[in-house]
Amino acid sequence: GPCTECSCSSGKEADKDPRHTKKKENDRLCVPKIFFGTRTHKQITQISRELKRTAYSCVPMTILSSRDYTCIHPVVSNSSNRNEMCVELLEGKHGKSCSYYHGVHKLSEHHALQPACQAWDIEDLVSLGRKLRACPYFAARELMVGADIVFCPYNYLLDPQIRDSMEIKLKDQVVILDEAHNIEDCARESVSYGVTESQLRAAREELELMLNNNIRQKHHEPLQAVCCSLI
């Protein structure tokens, strides 16, 4: 019998059929991104240099990296706790803000980072950010929206907390892992946490205080037992 899902059954032209137009729009939305994971930030620089030598040098791209490599704020970049200081500035906790963050659009929309230009690396992004007084860290995240290929270290893909904070969605995307034999160690690090003996003793004392004051005993008692056994 006649088909019912396409325009030929009704005599309509395909390009005028709203269902056909909607399908074409959905097809465009479903084009996957390529997430290219590497072991170190240095390797990302090497790979972006190789990308420049290919026919795909002008594809929309971005490089996700930590504030250690991309923060250009004169105070925050020289701090040992860059993440916390950055968040405090963005939240305006001490009545101060980050002027570099407010200039992100100047960097993300700059012609040097657009698809018509060649592939770039972290150093290019940071250098341009200093010139425009705009934050490379958040500009790179903004560029991810329209990027066809996203370069990042392994842990950005493996660590669920980092994935959430960077708003990385891997469903229906393409994931490439360079030197994948290192994945096991990286995965182990992503779910590991180090504590000192003094931290354990301090935690035990606080938990004992909670228990003595009958505060959520069923939650704090098992935690206290863990601290004691580790000590």
N, C-alpha and C positions, 0 to 999 in steps of 0.2 A: 504494500500500500504506500501512499505518499508519505514522505517524512514529515514530522510535525515540529522538529526542533530547529529547523533552519528556515531561511527566508523563501526558499523555492516553493514551499507548500502554500504560501499565501500570495505569491507573485510579487512580493516586495523585493526591491534591490537590496543586496546585502549591506551596502554602506549606509542605507537609509533605515535599516531595521534597528530600533533602539536596543534590542537584545544583542545584536551583533556588535554594536558599538560598546555596550557594557562589557561584553566578553573580551573585546580588544583591550579595554581599560584594565580589566582584571589580569589579563596576560602580562601587561606591562608591570603591574604591581607585584607579580609573582617572580620576577627575575631575581635569582638569588645573589647574595653577596659572597665573595670569597674571603674567608678569614684565614690569613696566613700566619701561623704561630711559629715563633723561633725561640731558642733557648735564652739568648741575651739581646740587649738593645743594640750592641755592636753588630750583630748579625743582620739586624733589620737594615742598617746602613749599607751593608754589603749587598743585600738582596735588592734594595731600592736602586742601587747603582747598576745592578744587572738588568733591572726592569727598564732603565733608560736605554739600554742597548737593543731592546726588542721592538717589535711592531706595535706593542701595547703600551708604549711609554706615556701616551696621553690619556689613558683611561682615568676616570675619577677615582681618587685614592685618598687614604689617610693613614697616619701612623699613631697608634695609641701607645702612650708611655707614661711613666710616673712623673710626679712633680719634681723628683730628683733630677730629671733630665730636661724638663720643659718649663719649670717655674722661673720667671725673670723678675719677680718682685724683689727689690733690693734687700728687704728685711727677711721675708719668708724664705727666699732661696738660700740664705746663709744660716738658717735655723736647722736644728737637729730634728724638730718635729714639724716638718713642712705641712703635712696633711692637716694637723690640728689648727695651726696658725692660719692656713688658707680658709678653712671652714669658719673660723672665728671672724675673719675679715669679711667673708661673704654674708655672714649673719649680722654683722655690725655690732658685735657684742660690746666693744669698747668705744663705740662712737666713731669708728674708722671703717673705711671701705677700701676695696681694691680697684684703683683706676684702670689697671691693666685688664681686669675682668670686664669692665664696662666697654672696653674697646675691642672685644672679641670679634664682632661682626666685621670690623675693618680688616682683620687678618683673614678670617674664613672666606670673605668675599674678594680678597685681593687677586688680581689677575694672575699672579705667579703661581697660585695654588689651584687654578681652574684647569679643567680637562684639556684645554687647548695647549697648555704648557707641558713640559716634560715632567717625569716623575721626580719627586723631591725626597729628602731625608730629614731626620730630626734636626740636624744642624742648620739646614736651610730654613726650617720652620722657626727655630729659636732666633736665628739671625734676623729674619723678617719681623718677628714679634718684637724684638728690641727696637728695630727701626720704627715700627708703627706704634710702639708702646701699647701692645695688645697681647693678651695671654695666649701662648701657644698651646698650653694644656687643654683649655676649654675650646679653643678653635679647632683642635684636632678631633675632639668629640663631636663638635657641630658638623664637621665635614663628613663624619661617618654616615650621616643621614643619606647623602647622595652618592656615597662611594661605591664603586663596584668591587674594589679590593681593599681590605683592611689589614694592615700589618700590626702585630702585637706580640709581646712575649707569651710563652705557654700559659703562665698562671692567669692571664686575662681570660683564657678560654676554659681552664680547668677549675679555678677557684670560684665557687658559686657566689661568694660575697663580692669579689671583684667584678664578676659578670654583672651582678645586679647594680652595683654602684656605677659601672660604666654603661649600663643600659644595653648590654650586648644580648641579642636574641639569636640563638643558633638554630632554632627550628627551621627546617627547609633551606638552610644555607649550606654552602660548601666550605669544609674545613680542611686546610692543608697544614700538616705538622712537619716542619723541617727537622731532620735528625731526631726522629720519633723515638729512638732508643733511650732518649733522656726523659721520656714522659713519666716513667715509673717514679723516678726520684722527685720530679716536680709535683706529681699527684700526691705523693707521700707528704711533701712539704706543705701542700695546700690544706691538709687536714691535721697538721701537727702544730703544737704550740709549746714554747719553752717557758718554764718558770724557775725561779731561784728558790733556794731553801728559805731564805728570809721572807719571800712572798708567801710561801706556803704557811710559815709560822704566823705571819700577820693575818692570813685568811682564817687560820684555825682559831685565833683569838677572837676575831670578829664573829665567827660562827658560834663560838661558845657564849659570847655576849647575847647573841640572838636567842639561843636555846635557853639561857638563864632567864630571859625576859618573856619566854613563851611566845616568840614571834615565828610563825610558820614553821613549827618544829618538824613536820613531816618532810619539808623541803630541805631544811638546813641540817638535819641530823645525818642524812646520807653523805652530804658534802663534807661535813666535819670528819666523818669516818674515812673518806677518801684522802683528805689532807693528812690525817694522822697516819694512815698506812704508808703514804708516800714519804712522810718525814722519817 
